[in-house]
């Protein structure tokens, strides 16, 4: 049942691009902000506790709906609920659509739009240097694909739609916490404390999927270079769990692309080729995951 729901959900996710704005769920920001304010009143508590409680509060309504309606109509309602939950758990934005917008801006030679599209992919400030920005976008595609797609699919397959939604909830909390910490100067201490706790919680849930995705990049791309990057020692011992996962995905993803400079191409053409190659790598890995999940289901390893 979960495989069928997963396949239907992924097809809808690929085709129903006009519905993507529903997944942003801006209305949840008020609830999350209310939870952050309550966390501020519990300054003596570890920030992770109120962040976990906030995640539980956001997960409980979906749990209740699945619990009360999931077993009716001979499982059809569960299938429908699973598809809906999966659709809202993916994203919130589609990385493929953002890559297309980025490439169009490069083709139009619109520097302002290029910078804006690159920032949407990276979800942070981007370098002004064209070469550095190109590499940053390629790495970000590999990182965001795990955050928006593969980690959701992993938890959906392992523990069902509720786990996929729980992962997305931690991501929504993390995003809002990062946003608040960046703009809130007066309560910078508390905002930073909540942000770190939210990133920690999300990083824990992303840890296993990130490593499976990194191995998948090696299988879908240039294996020798990717495996070398996977085994290479790093100097990020002081980094957080989330940062280590993102660094791993970026390092292995770039190595799996194994792109070589061409003397006859412009910086814009190189940037387009790199972004499209990264997006193609993500799509190839998604097909590999679909085949593996289907095989596991046929042999009874998943529901």
BALOBA-1460 file (C-alpha; in Angstrom, 3 decimals):
// residues 303
<rec num="1" residu="x" x="0.000" y="0.000" z="0.000"/>
<rec num="2" residu="x" x="2.792" y="2.417" z="0.898"/>
<rec num="3" residu="x" x="4.549" y="1.714" z="-2.408"/>
<rec num="4" residu="x" x="1.405" y="2.518" z="-4.380"/>
<rec num="5" residu="x" x="0.921" y="5.704" z="-2.361"/>
<rec num="6" residu="x" x="4.575" y="6.595" z="-2.888"/>
<rec num="7" residu="x" x="4.401" y="6.117" z="-6.648"/>
<rec num="8" residu="x" x="1.155" y="8.097" z="-6.938"/>
<rec num="9" residu="x" x="2.553" y="10.840" z="-4.717"/>
<rec num="10" residu="x" x="5.743" y="11.146" z="-6.754"/>
<rec num="11" residu="x" x="3.806" y="11.291" z="-10.020"/>
<rec num="12" residu="x" x="1.573" y="14.029" z="-8.625"/>
<rec num="13" residu="x" x="4.668" y="15.825" z="-7.324"/>
<rec num="14" residu="x" x="6.178" y="15.764" z="-10.818"/>
<rec num="15" residu="x" x="3.033" y="16.859" z="-12.649"/>
<rec num="16" residu="x" x="1.018" y="19.122" z="-10.358"/>
<rec num="17" residu="x" x="3.475" y="22.008" z="-10.316"/>
<rec num="18" residu="x" x="0.638" y="24.526" z="-10.073"/>
<rec num="19" residu="x" x="-0.195" y="23.137" z="-6.605"/>
<rec num="20" residu="x" x="3.285" y="23.585" z="-5.114"/>
<rec num="21" residu="x" x="2.348" y="26.850" z="-3.414"/>
<rec num="22" residu="x" x="-0.005" y="24.882" z="-1.147"/>
<rec num="23" residu="x" x="2.990" y="23.099" z="0.379"/>
<rec num="24" residu="x" x="4.532" y="26.250" z="1.777"/>
<rec num="25" residu="x" x="1.902" y="26.299" z="4.550"/>
<rec num="26" residu="x" x="2.631" y="29.842" z="5.661"/>
<rec num="27" residu="x" x="-0.242" y="29.631" z="8.120"/>
<rec num="28" residu="x" x="1.828" y="27.239" z="10.243"/>
<rec num="29" residu="x" x="4.337" y="30.014" z="10.873"/>
<rec num="30" residu="x" x="1.992" y="31.578" z="13.446"/>
<rec num="31" residu="x" x="1.757" y="28.304" z="15.350"/>
<rec num="32" residu="x" x="5.516" y="27.795" z="15.194"/>
<rec num="33" residu="x" x="6.175" y="31.362" z="16.333"/>
<rec num="34" residu="x" x="3.776" y="30.851" z="19.246"/>
<rec num="35" residu="x" x="5.747" y="27.740" z="20.186"/>
<rec num="36" residu="x" x="8.987" y="29.706" z="20.013"/>
<rec num="37" residu="x" x="7.552" y="32.353" z="22.349"/>
<rec num="38" residu="x" x="6.656" y="29.665" z="24.854"/>
<rec num="39" residu="x" x="10.157" y="28.270" z="24.529"/>
<rec num="40" residu="x" x="11.477" y="31.724" z="25.403"/>
<rec num="41" residu="x" x="9.585" y="31.556" z="28.713"/>
<rec num="42" residu="x" x="11.337" y="28.284" z="29.511"/>
<rec num="43" residu="x" x="14.826" y="29.709" z="29.421"/>
<rec num="44" residu="x" x="15.994" y="27.308" z="32.128"/>
<rec num="45" residu="x" x="14.988" y="24.303" z="30.016"/>
<rec num="46" residu="x" x="17.155" y="22.837" z="27.264"/>
<rec num="47" residu="x" x="15.820" y="24.401" z="24.048"/>
<rec num="48" residu="x" x="15.525" y="20.980" z="22.458"/>
<rec num="49" residu="x" x="12.625" y="20.030" z="24.753"/>
<rec num="50" residu="x" x="10.150" y="22.749" z="23.654"/>
<rec num="51" residu="x" x="11.233" y="22.258" z="20.028"/>
<rec num="52" residu="x" x="10.394" y="18.543" z="20.258"/>
<rec num="53" residu="x" x="7.089" y="19.347" z="21.969"/>
<rec num="54" residu="x" x="6.255" y="21.807" z="19.181"/>
<rec num="55" residu="x" x="6.999" y="19.129" z="16.582"/>
<rec num="56" residu="x" x="4.743" y="16.680" z="18.419"/>
<rec num="57" residu="x" x="1.908" y="19.226" z="18.472"/>
<rec num="58" residu="x" x="2.163" y="19.686" z="14.692"/>
<rec num="59" residu="x" x="2.315" y="15.938" z="14.055"/>
<rec num="60" residu="x" x="-0.611" y="14.961" z="16.306"/>
<rec num="61" residu="x" x="-3.460" y="16.208" z="14.037"/>
<rec num="62" residu="x" x="-2.152" y="14.156" z="11.098"/>
<rec num="63" residu="x" x="-1.740" y="11.159" z="13.393"/>
<rec num="64" residu="x" x="-5.356" y="11.540" z="14.558"/>
<rec num="65" residu="x" x="-6.703" y="11.720" z="11.001"/>
<rec num="66" residu="x" x="-4.760" y="8.635" z="9.911"/>
<rec num="67" residu="x" x="-5.759" y="6.768" z="13.077"/>
<rec num="68" residu="x" x="-9.495" y="7.422" z="12.757"/>
<rec num="69" residu="x" x="-9.904" y="7.317" z="8.964"/>
<rec num="70" residu="x" x="-7.027" y="5.184" z="7.736"/>
<rec num="71" residu="x" x="-8.773" y="1.851" z="8.151"/>
<rec num="72" residu="x" x="-12.094" y="2.694" z="6.481"/>
<rec num="73" residu="x" x="-13.235" y="1.839" z="2.955"/>
<rec num="74" residu="x" x="-11.042" y="-1.258" z="2.749"/>
<rec num="75" residu="x" x="-7.838" y="0.741" z="2.920"/>
<rec num="76" residu="x" x="-8.728" y="3.195" z="0.148"/>
<rec num="77" residu="x" x="-8.943" y="6.074" z="2.612"/>
<rec num="78" residu="x" x="-5.488" y="5.193" z="3.950"/>
<rec num="79" residu="x" x="-4.115" y="5.252" z="0.413"/>
<rec num="80" residu="x" x="-5.682" y="8.644" z="-0.212"/>
<rec num="81" residu="x" x="-4.434" y="10.035" z="3.097"/>
<rec num="82" residu="x" x="-0.939" y="8.672" z="2.484"/>
<rec num="83" residu="x" x="-0.783" y="10.357" z="-0.929"/>
<rec num="84" residu="x" x="-1.970" y="13.682" z="0.509"/>
<rec num="85" residu="x" x="0.456" y="13.529" z="3.436"/>
<rec num="86" residu="x" x="3.329" y="12.625" z="1.121"/>
<rec num="87" residu="x" x="2.520" y="15.486" z="-1.234"/>
<rec num="88" residu="x" x="2.625" y="18.018" z="1.606"/>
<rec num="89" residu="x" x="5.724" y="16.405" z="3.114"/>
<rec num="90" residu="x" x="7.782" y="16.807" z="-0.063"/>
<rec num="91" residu="x" x="9.304" y="20.136" z="-0.891"/>
<rec num="92" residu="x" x="8.140" y="22.703" z="0.012"/>
<rec num="93" residu="x" x="9.597" y="23.868" z="-3.300"/>
<rec num="94" residu="x" x="10.552" y="21.715" z="-6.265"/>
<rec num="95" residu="x" x="14.283" y="21.693" z="-6.948"/>
<rec num="96" residu="x" x="13.757" y="20.906" z="-10.646"/>
<rec num="97" residu="x" x="11.563" y="23.957" z="-11.141"/>
<rec num="98" residu="x" x="14.129" y="26.137" z="-9.435"/>
<rec num="99" residu="x" x="16.921" y="24.788" z="-11.633"/>
<rec num="100" residu="x" x="14.837" y="25.589" z="-14.727"/>
<rec num="101" residu="x" x="14.278" y="29.156" z="-13.485"/>
<rec num="102" residu="x" x="17.993" y="29.511" z="-12.770"/>
<rec num="103" residu="x" x="18.967" y="28.301" z="-16.249"/>
<rec num="104" residu="x" x="16.436" y="30.597" z="-17.922"/>
<rec num="105" residu="x" x="17.849" y="33.560" z="-16.029"/>
<rec num="106" residu="x" x="21.354" y="32.609" z="-17.169"/>
<rec num="107" residu="x" x="20.197" y="32.321" z="-20.785"/>
<rec num="108" residu="x" x="18.554" y="35.739" z="-20.562"/>
<rec num="109" residu="x" x="21.746" y="37.181" z="-19.032"/>
<rec num="110" residu="x" x="19.668" y="38.761" z="-16.253"/>
<rec num="111" residu="x" x="22.128" y="39.024" z="-13.373"/>
<rec num="112" residu="x" x="19.496" y="40.063" z="-10.850"/>
<rec num="113" residu="x" x="17.300" y="37.098" z="-11.699"/>
<rec num="114" residu="x" x="20.296" y="34.760" z="-11.730"/>
<rec num="115" residu="x" x="21.252" y="35.858" z="-8.231"/>
<rec num="116" residu="x" x="17.664" y="35.520" z="-7.010"/>
<rec num="117" residu="x" x="17.226" y="32.049" z="-8.547"/>
<rec num="118" residu="x" x="20.577" y="30.887" z="-7.177"/>
<rec num="119" residu="x" x="19.647" y="32.139" z="-3.708"/>
<rec num="120" residu="x" x="16.366" y="30.200" z="-3.856"/>
<rec num="121" residu="x" x="18.273" y="26.989" z="-4.582"/>
<rec num="122" residu="x" x="21.014" y="27.551" z="-2.028"/>
<rec num="123" residu="x" x="18.565" y="28.918" z="0.578"/>
<rec num="124" residu="x" x="21.295" y="31.286" z="1.717"/>
<rec num="125" residu="x" x="23.476" y="34.074" z="0.399"/>
<rec num="126" residu="x" x="25.438" y="33.168" z="-2.725"/>
<rec num="127" residu="x" x="28.957" y="34.260" z="-3.712"/>
<rec num="128" residu="x" x="29.362" y="37.193" z="-6.080"/>
<rec num="129" residu="x" x="32.103" y="35.399" z="-7.995"/>
<rec num="130" residu="x" x="30.532" y="33.601" z="-10.981"/>
<rec num="131" residu="x" x="32.666" y="30.460" z="-10.703"/>
<rec num="132" residu="x" x="32.081" y="30.125" z="-6.971"/>
<rec num="133" residu="x" x="28.364" y="30.699" z="-7.462"/>
<rec num="134" residu="x" x="28.230" y="27.965" z="-10.105"/>
<rec num="135" residu="x" x="29.858" y="25.437" z="-7.774"/>
<rec num="136" residu="x" x="27.672" y="26.589" z="-4.878"/>
<rec num="137" residu="x" x="24.477" y="26.012" z="-6.873"/>
<rec num="138" residu="x" x="25.588" y="22.562" z="-8.037"/>
<rec num="139" residu="x" x="26.357" y="21.553" z="-4.463"/>
<rec num="140" residu="x" x="23.082" y="23.024" z="-3.210"/>
<rec num="141" residu="x" x="21.050" y="20.982" z="-5.695"/>
<rec num="142" residu="x" x="22.619" y="17.816" z="-4.257"/>
<rec num="143" residu="x" x="21.990" y="18.962" z="-0.692"/>
<rec num="144" residu="x" x="18.433" y="20.209" z="-1.188"/>
<rec num="145" residu="x" x="17.433" y="17.061" z="-3.081"/>
<rec num="146" residu="x" x="18.011" y="15.092" z="0.102"/>
<rec num="147" residu="x" x="16.234" y="17.621" z="2.303"/>
<rec num="148" residu="x" x="13.212" y="18.071" z="0.061"/>
<rec num="149" residu="x" x="12.898" y="14.636" z="-1.532"/>
<rec num="150" residu="x" x="15.061" y="11.676" z="-0.539"/>
<rec num="151" residu="x" x="14.833" y="12.056" z="3.239"/>
<rec num="152" residu="x" x="11.038" y="12.312" z="2.969"/>
<rec num="153" residu="x" x="10.894" y="9.192" z="0.784"/>
<rec num="154" residu="x" x="13.199" y="7.345" z="3.197"/>
<rec num="155" residu="x" x="11.037" y="7.993" z="6.242"/>
<rec num="156" residu="x" x="7.865" y="7.305" z="4.259"/>
<rec num="157" residu="x" x="9.169" y="3.881" z="3.238"/>
<rec num="158" residu="x" x="10.602" y="2.993" z="6.654"/>
<rec num="159" residu="x" x="7.809" y="4.169" z="8.976"/>
<rec num="160" residu="x" x="4.977" y="5.384" z="6.759"/>
<rec num="161" residu="x" x="3.346" y="8.741" z="5.984"/>
<rec num="162" residu="x" x="3.344" y="9.958" z="9.575"/>
<rec num="163" residu="x" x="7.149" y="9.706" z="9.746"/>
<rec num="164" residu="x" x="7.460" y="11.596" z="6.454"/>
<rec num="165" residu="x" x="5.271" y="14.355" z="7.851"/>
<rec num="166" residu="x" x="7.264" y="14.403" z="11.099"/>
<rec num="167" residu="x" x="10.421" y="14.967" z="9.095"/>
<rec num="168" residu="x" x="8.808" y="17.827" z="7.175"/>
<rec num="169" residu="x" x="7.596" y="19.357" z="10.441"/>
<rec num="170" residu="x" x="11.155" y="19.442" z="11.793"/>
<rec num="171" residu="x" x="12.223" y="21.127" z="8.551"/>
<rec num="172" residu="x" x="9.458" y="23.747" z="8.813"/>
<rec num="173" residu="x" x="10.473" y="24.471" z="12.403"/>
<rec num="174" residu="x" x="14.132" y="24.686" z="11.401"/>
<rec num="175" residu="x" x="13.421" y="27.081" z="8.536"/>
<rec num="176" residu="x" x="11.320" y="29.347" z="10.724"/>
<rec num="177" residu="x" x="13.885" y="29.286" z="13.517"/>
<rec num="178" residu="x" x="16.680" y="30.248" z="11.109"/>
<rec num="179" residu="x" x="14.522" y="33.051" z="9.686"/>
<rec num="180" residu="x" x="13.671" y="34.405" z="13.139"/>
<rec num="181" residu="x" x="17.262" y="34.245" z="14.349"/>
<rec num="182" residu="x" x="18.419" y="36.189" z="11.298"/>
<rec num="183" residu="x" x="15.945" y="39.039" z="11.810"/>
<rec num="184" residu="x" x="15.575" y="39.123" z="15.597"/>
<rec num="185" residu="x" x="18.277" y="41.316" z="17.104"/>
<rec num="186" residu="x" x="16.617" y="42.045" z="20.436"/>
<rec num="187" residu="x" x="16.169" y="38.400" z="21.441"/>
<rec num="188" residu="x" x="19.192" y="37.116" z="19.578"/>
<rec num="189" residu="x" x="20.255" y="34.860" z="22.434"/>
<rec num="190" residu="x" x="16.955" y="32.978" z="22.695"/>
<rec num="191" residu="x" x="16.431" y="32.908" z="18.919"/>
<rec num="192" residu="x" x="19.885" y="31.450" z="18.382"/>
<rec num="193" residu="x" x="19.265" y="28.878" z="21.109"/>
<rec num="194" residu="x" x="16.012" y="27.732" z="19.497"/>
<rec num="195" residu="x" x="17.579" y="27.769" z="16.041"/>
<rec num="196" residu="x" x="20.427" y="25.515" z="17.175"/>
<rec num="197" residu="x" x="17.971" y="23.104" z="18.797"/>
<rec num="198" residu="x" x="15.762" y="23.018" z="15.691"/>
<rec num="199" residu="x" x="18.773" y="22.372" z="13.455"/>
<rec num="200" residu="x" x="19.929" y="19.638" z="15.796"/>
<rec num="201" residu="x" x="16.565" y="17.844" z="15.724"/>
<rec num="202" residu="x" x="16.306" y="18.100" z="11.954"/>
<rec num="203" residu="x" x="19.927" y="17.006" z="11.567"/>
<rec num="204" residu="x" x="19.271" y="13.825" z="13.509"/>
<rec num="205" residu="x" x="16.410" y="12.836" z="11.224"/>
<rec num="206" residu="x" x="18.420" y="13.722" z="8.105"/>
<rec num="207" residu="x" x="21.546" y="11.802" z="9.152"/>
<rec num="208" residu="x" x="20.710" y="8.345" z="7.755"/>
<rec num="209" residu="x" x="18.995" y="9.572" z="4.541"/>
<rec num="210" residu="x" x="21.928" y="11.897" z="3.828"/>
<rec num="211" residu="x" x="24.384" y="9.029" z="3.847"/>
<rec num="212" residu="x" x="22.148" y="6.803" z="1.749"/>
<rec num="213" residu="x" x="21.744" y="9.666" z="-0.706"/>
<rec num="214" residu="x" x="25.506" y="10.228" z="-0.838"/>
<rec num="215" residu="x" x="26.056" y="6.550" z="-1.638"/>
<rec num="216" residu="x" x="23.310" y="6.841" z="-4.236"/>
<rec num="217" residu="x" x="25.082" y="9.765" z="-5.887"/>
<rec num="218" residu="x" x="28.124" y="7.534" z="-6.273"/>
<rec num="219" residu="x" x="26.006" y="4.841" z="-7.906"/>
<rec num="220" residu="x" x="24.197" y="7.291" z="-10.198"/>
<rec num="221" residu="x" x="27.222" y="9.388" z="-11.147"/>
<rec num="222" residu="x" x="30.975" y="9.071" z="-11.544"/>
<rec num="223" residu="x" x="31.548" y="6.299" z="-9.013"/>
<rec num="224" residu="x" x="35.343" y="6.418" z="-8.611"/>
<rec num="225" residu="x" x="35.479" y="10.137" z="-7.832"/>
<rec num="226" residu="x" x="32.373" y="9.992" z="-5.635"/>
<rec num="227" residu="x" x="33.646" y="7.056" z="-3.562"/>
<rec num="228" residu="x" x="36.967" y="8.831" z="-3.104"/>
<rec num="229" residu="x" x="35.088" y="11.896" z="-1.853"/>
<rec num="230" residu="x" x="32.940" y="9.697" z="0.374"/>
<rec num="231" residu="x" x="36.003" y="8.154" z="2.049"/>
<rec num="232" residu="x" x="38.082" y="11.322" z="2.137"/>
<rec num="233" residu="x" x="38.942" y="12.604" z="5.638"/>
<rec num="234" residu="x" x="37.355" y="15.901" z="6.575"/>
<rec num="235" residu="x" x="38.155" y="18.723" z="8.970"/>
<rec num="236" residu="x" x="34.587" y="19.422" z="10.107"/>
<rec num="237" residu="x" x="34.858" y="17.898" z="13.577"/>
<rec num="238" residu="x" x="33.443" y="21.078" z="15.118"/>
<rec num="239" residu="x" x="30.524" y="21.177" z="12.674"/>
<rec num="240" residu="x" x="26.996" y="20.264" z="13.734"/>
<rec num="241" residu="x" x="25.307" y="17.053" z="12.651"/>
<rec num="242" residu="x" x="23.324" y="18.936" z="10.019"/>
<rec num="243" residu="x" x="26.428" y="20.695" z="8.677"/>
<rec num="244" residu="x" x="28.372" y="17.442" z="8.421"/>
<rec num="245" residu="x" x="25.542" y="15.841" z="6.450"/>
<rec num="246" residu="x" x="25.280" y="18.809" z="4.098"/>
<rec num="247" residu="x" x="29.052" y="18.913" z="3.597"/>
<rec num="248" residu="x" x="29.048" y="15.209" z="2.777"/>
<rec num="249" residu="x" x="26.233" y="15.557" z="0.240"/>
<rec num="250" residu="x" x="27.874" y="18.561" z="-1.394"/>
<rec num="251" residu="x" x="31.300" y="16.911" z="-1.561"/>
<rec num="252" residu="x" x="30.093" y="13.597" z="-2.935"/>
<rec num="253" residu="x" x="27.547" y="15.189" z="-5.268"/>
<rec num="254" residu="x" x="30.138" y="17.463" z="-6.893"/>
<rec num="255" residu="x" x="32.528" y="14.528" z="-7.254"/>
<rec num="256" residu="x" x="29.788" y="12.369" z="-8.802"/>
<rec num="257" residu="x" x="29.157" y="15.041" z="-11.428"/>
<rec num="258" residu="x" x="32.850" y="15.002" z="-12.413"/>
<rec num="259" residu="x" x="32.373" y="18.009" z="-14.694"/>
<rec num="260" residu="x" x="35.358" y="19.189" z="-16.686"/>
<rec num="261" residu="x" x="35.795" y="22.729" z="-17.972"/>
<rec num="262" residu="x" x="35.441" y="23.251" z="-21.685"/>
<rec num="263" residu="x" x="37.562" y="25.937" z="-23.339"/>
<rec num="264" residu="x" x="34.814" y="26.908" z="-25.772"/>
<rec num="265" residu="x" x="32.026" y="27.634" z="-23.275"/>
<rec num="266" residu="x" x="31.135" y="30.837" z="-21.493"/>
<rec num="267" residu="x" x="30.671" y="31.072" z="-17.690"/>
<rec num="268" residu="x" x="26.888" y="31.132" z="-18.217"/>
<rec num="269" residu="x" x="27.009" y="27.994" z="-20.375"/>
<rec num="270" residu="x" x="29.156" y="26.285" z="-17.746"/>
<rec num="271" residu="x" x="26.697" y="27.262" z="-15.025"/>
<rec num="272" residu="x" x="23.748" y="25.930" z="-17.050"/>
<rec num="273" residu="x" x="25.540" y="22.662" z="-17.787"/>
<rec num="274" residu="x" x="26.434" y="22.197" z="-14.144"/>
<rec num="275" residu="x" x="22.947" y="22.906" z="-12.799"/>
<rec num="276" residu="x" x="21.324" y="20.620" z="-15.359"/>
<rec num="277" residu="x" x="23.855" y="17.871" z="-14.641"/>
<rec num="278" residu="x" x="23.143" y="18.091" z="-10.913"/>
<rec num="279" residu="x" x="19.404" y="17.967" z="-11.530"/>
<rec num="280" residu="x" x="19.883" y="14.977" z="-13.846"/>
<rec num="281" residu="x" x="21.920" y="13.215" z="-11.160"/>
<rec num="282" residu="x" x="19.056" y="13.703" z="-8.705"/>
<rec num="283" residu="x" x="16.546" y="12.313" z="-11.214"/>
<rec num="284" residu="x" x="18.720" y="9.253" z="-11.914"/>
<rec num="285" residu="x" x="18.990" y="8.553" z="-8.202"/>
<rec num="286" residu="x" x="15.225" y="8.904" z="-7.805"/>
<rec num="287" residu="x" x="14.756" y="6.214" z="-10.466"/>
<rec num="288" residu="x" x="17.262" y="3.972" z="-8.669"/>
<rec num="289" residu="x" x="15.411" y="4.426" z="-5.392"/>
<rec num="290" residu="x" x="12.082" y="3.652" z="-7.097"/>
<rec num="291" residu="x" x="13.475" y="0.376" z="-8.472"/>
<rec num="292" residu="x" x="14.960" y="-0.619" z="-5.102"/>
<rec num="293" residu="x" x="11.768" y="0.221" z="-3.202"/>
<rec num="294" residu="x" x="9.675" y="-1.704" z="-5.726"/>
<rec num="295" residu="x" x="11.953" y="-4.738" z="-5.383"/>
<rec num="296" residu="x" x="11.799" y="-4.553" z="-1.593"/>
<rec num="297" residu="x" x="8.027" y="-4.398" z="-1.730"/>
<rec num="298" residu="x" x="7.765" y="-7.381" z="-4.076"/>
<rec num="299" residu="x" x="9.915" y="-9.442" z="-1.727"/>
<rec num="300" residu="x" x="7.978" y="-8.348" z="1.345"/>
<rec num="301" residu="x" x="10.497" y="-6.023" z="2.995"/>
<rec num="302" residu="x" x="8.118" y="-3.054" z="3.008"/>
<rec num="303" residu="x" x="4.374" y="-2.627" z="3.278"/>
